[in-house]
Amino acid sequence: KYAAEQAQTVVEKIIWQVGKGGSLTPVAELAPVLLAGTTVRRASLHNIEEIQRKDIREKDSVLIEKAGEIIPQVVEVKLEARPKDSVPTKAPTHCPSCQEPVIKLEDEAALRCVNPQCPAQLRERLIWYADRDQMNIEGLGDKMVHQLADAGLLHSFGDIYRLKDHRDKLLDLDRMGAKKADNLLAGIEASKSRGLERVLAGLGIRHVGTRVAQVLARHFRDIHTLAKTPLDELANFEVAGKKSGIGKEIAASVYAFFQSD
């Protein structure tokens, strides 16, 4: 087994990306460098603890490699090349998208934005919802989600299904012809037949993946019943005479989601 190929470059900037569940992930924007056959411009820094452990700072010269030949990561900092005016990287106190304060839970390394109206979270949740493994909405990829959100056409999951009423506005978008718009609307219409299991998996409820969504959908049958179910019942219902395996933590997450404004 060969050692991973490495390259040296410079961390031009450290930014914080907000995921669909509110977790903040630091990303190093790098001076472009050729590594293992591709030009690398970004590398994940994982979390603030990883940054502090390796003492990664903006303007640092760093060695990078591709973990598993796929994901670029910073291996080490070249301290001898560090600028004299260098300052340590600090954890953000507020979300870069909505400016609300961030929190750090005791059992997590990640910082988290807990504002349910955070625009960055919404976009990531919409991208997740439309993905092939969830609602499989053809034509609604990440670039299209950002384009529609920038145009003020997407503020919620429900707005996806209201796009059919705004075909004229779709046609005003850059590189959006009539055929592309109609294909997008057809993909949205087709997603209505995916079923409750796929909807629940697509909503981005914390701790609710494919398996949990399947258990919930098969037991409660419709989303209105699930939304009205008391917390105690969510945590204790049985399937075929046995505990469902949902448990208190998942039940609390599902309950909080459906009780939020």
C-alpha positions in Angstrom: 0.0 0.0 0.0 1.5 3.3 -1.1 1.7 6.4 1.2 -0.8 9.1 0.3 0.5 11.8 -2.0 1.0 15.1 -0.3 1.3 18.7 -1.4 2.2 22.0 0.2 -0.1 25.1 -0.1 -1.3 28.1 1.9 -4.5 28.5 3.9 -5.9 31.7 2.5 -9.0 31.8 4.6 -10.9 29.7 7.2 -14.7 29.8 6.7 -17.6 28.1 8.6 -20.3 26.2 6.7 -23.7 25.6 8.3 -25.1 22.1 7.8 -28.8 21.1 7.6 -28.9 20.3 11.3 -27.1 23.5 12.3 -23.6 22.1 12.8 -20.8 24.5 11.9 -18.0 22.9 9.9 -14.7 24.8 9.4 -13.3 24.7 5.9 -9.9 25.9 4.7 -9.9 27.9 1.5 -6.5 27.1 -0.1 -4.2 28.5 -2.7 -5.0 26.1 -5.6 -2.6 23.1 -5.7 -2.4 20.0 -7.8 -2.8 16.8 -5.7 -3.4 13.2 -6.9 -4.5 14.4 -10.3 -6.9 17.2 -9.4 -6.7 20.8 -8.4 -7.5 21.2 -4.7 -8.9 24.5 -3.4 -10.6 23.5 -0.2 -10.1 21.1 2.7 -12.3 20.3 5.6 -10.9 21.1 9.1 -13.6 19.0 10.8 -14.2 21.0 14.0 -12.7 23.7 16.3 -10.9 21.0 18.4 -9.1 19.7 15.3 -8.1 23.2 14.4 -6.7 23.9 17.9 -5.0 20.5 18.1 -3.1 21.2 14.9 -3.0 25.0 15.5 -4.1 25.8 12.0 -4.3 29.5 11.2 -5.0 31.7 8.2 -1.9 32.4 6.0 -0.2 29.2 7.3 1.7 27.0 4.9 0.4 23.5 5.3 0.8 20.0 4.0 -2.3 18.4 2.6 -3.3 14.9 1.4 -6.4 13.2 0.2 -7.9 10.9 2.9 -8.8 7.7 1.1 -7.7 9.4 -2.1 -10.9 11.4 -2.1 -11.3 14.1 0.7 -8.5 16.7 1.1 -7.3 17.2 4.6 -4.6 19.2 6.4 -1.9 16.9 7.7 0.4 19.4 9.4 1.4 23.1 9.6 4.8 24.3 8.5 5.5 26.3 11.6 8.9 27.6 10.2 7.0 29.4 7.4 4.3 31.0 9.7 4.0 34.8 9.3 5.1 36.9 12.4 1.6 38.6 12.6 -0.2 35.2 12.7 -3.0 34.9 15.3 -4.7 31.7 16.5 -8.0 30.7 15.0 -11.0 31.3 17.3 -14.3 29.5 17.4 -17.1 31.7 16.1 -19.6 32.9 18.7 -22.4 33.6 16.2 -23.7 31.8 13.1 -22.2 33.1 9.9 -25.6 32.9 8.2 -28.2 34.3 10.6 -25.9 35.9 13.2 -27.7 34.0 16.1 -25.4 32.8 19.0 -24.0 29.3 18.5 -23.9 26.6 21.2 -21.6 23.6 21.9 -23.2 20.5 23.5 -21.2 18.5 26.0 -21.3 15.3 23.9 -20.4 17.0 20.6 -17.2 18.4 19.1 -19.2 20.6 16.7 -20.6 24.1 17.3 -24.3 24.3 16.5 -26.7 27.0 15.4 -30.1 26.3 16.9 -32.1 28.9 15.0 -34.8 27.0 13.0 -35.1 30.0 10.6 -31.4 30.1 9.8 -31.2 30.6 6.0 -28.1 28.5 5.5 -29.7 25.5 7.3 -32.9 25.9 5.3 -30.9 25.7 2.0 -29.0 22.6 3.2 -32.3 21.0 4.3 -33.9 21.7 0.9 -30.9 20.2 -0.9 -31.1 17.1 1.3 -34.9 16.8 0.8 -34.6 16.9 -3.0 -31.7 14.4 -3.1 -32.0 11.1 -4.9 -32.1 9.1 -1.6 -35.0 11.2 -0.2 -37.6 12.8 -2.5 -35.6 12.4 -5.7 -36.7 15.6 -7.3 -35.0 15.7 -10.7 -33.7 19.1 -11.6 -33.6 20.4 -8.0 -30.0 20.0 -7.2 -27.9 22.2 -4.9 -27.2 24.9 -7.6 -30.9 25.2 -8.4 -31.8 25.4 -4.7 -29.4 28.3 -4.2 -30.7 30.0 -7.4 -34.3 29.7 -6.3 -33.6 30.9 -2.8 -31.5 33.8 -4.1 -34.6 34.8 -6.2 -36.8 34.7 -3.2 -38.8 31.7 -4.4 -37.8 29.2 -1.7 -38.3 29.9 2.0 -39.7 26.5 3.1 -40.4 22.9 2.0 -43.9 24.0 1.0 -42.5 26.6 -1.4 -41.2 23.7 -3.6 -44.7 22.7 -4.3 -45.8 26.3 -4.9 -43.3 26.8 -7.7 -45.9 25.7 -10.2 -47.8 28.9 -9.5 -44.6 30.9 -10.4 -43.6 29.5 -13.7 -43.3 33.1 -15.1 -40.7 33.9 -12.4 -38.9 30.6 -13.1 -38.5 31.7 -16.7 -36.9 34.9 -15.6 -34.0 33.0 -13.9 -30.6 32.8 -15.6 -30.3 29.8 -17.9 -33.8 28.7 -17.3 -35.7 28.0 -20.5 -39.2 26.7 -20.8 -38.2 23.0 -21.2 -35.9 23.2 -18.1 -38.6 24.9 -16.0 -41.3 22.3 -17.1 -38.9 19.4 -16.3 -38.3 20.8 -12.9 -42.0 21.2 -12.2 -42.6 17.7 -13.5 -39.9 16.4 -11.1 -41.6 18.2 -8.2 -45.0 16.7 -9.2 -43.6 13.2 -9.4 -42.1 13.5 -5.8 -45.7 13.6 -4.4 -45.9 9.9 -4.9 -42.8 9.0 -2.8 -44.6 8.2 0.4 -44.4 9.2 4.0 -41.2 7.2 4.7 -39.3 9.2 2.2 -40.8 12.5 3.4 -39.8 11.9 7.0 -36.3 10.9 5.9 -36.1 14.1 3.8 -37.2 16.6 6.4 -33.9 16.6 8.1 -35.2 15.9 11.6 -32.3 15.2 13.9 -31.6 11.5 14.4 -34.2 10.5 11.8 -32.5 8.6 9.0 -33.9 5.9 6.7 -34.5 3.2 9.3 -36.2 5.5 11.9 -38.3 7.1 9.1 -39.4 3.6 8.0 -40.4 2.6 11.6 -42.4 5.8 12.2 -44.1 5.7 8.8 -45.3 2.1 9.1 -46.6 2.6 12.7 -48.3 6.0 12.5 -49.3 5.8 8.8 -49.8 9.6 8.2 -48.0 12.7 9.2 -50.9 14.4 11.0 -51.2 11.5 13.4 -47.4 11.5 14.0 -47.4 15.3 14.6 -50.1 15.0 17.3 -48.5 12.0 19.1 -47.5 12.7 22.8 -43.8 12.5 23.6 -44.3 9.5 26.0 -46.0 7.5 23.2 -43.3 8.3 20.7 -40.7 6.9 23.0 -42.6 3.8 24.0 -44.7 2.5 21.2 -44.2 -1.2 20.1 -43.8 -2.9 16.8 -44.9 -6.5 16.5 -45.0 -6.8 20.3 -41.5 -5.4 20.8 -40.2 -1.9 21.7 -39.8 0.1 18.4 -36.2 1.0 19.2 -36.9 4.7 18.8 -36.0 5.6 22.4 -36.1 8.9 24.3 -33.5 10.9 22.4 -35.0 10.3 19.0 -38.5 10.7 20.3 -37.6 14.0 21.8 -36.1 15.2 18.5 -39.2 14.1 16.5 -41.6 15.7 19.1 -39.6 19.0 19.2 -39.7 19.2 15.4 -43.4 18.8 15.1 -44.2 21.1 18.1 -42.0 24.0 16.8 -43.5 26.9 15.0 
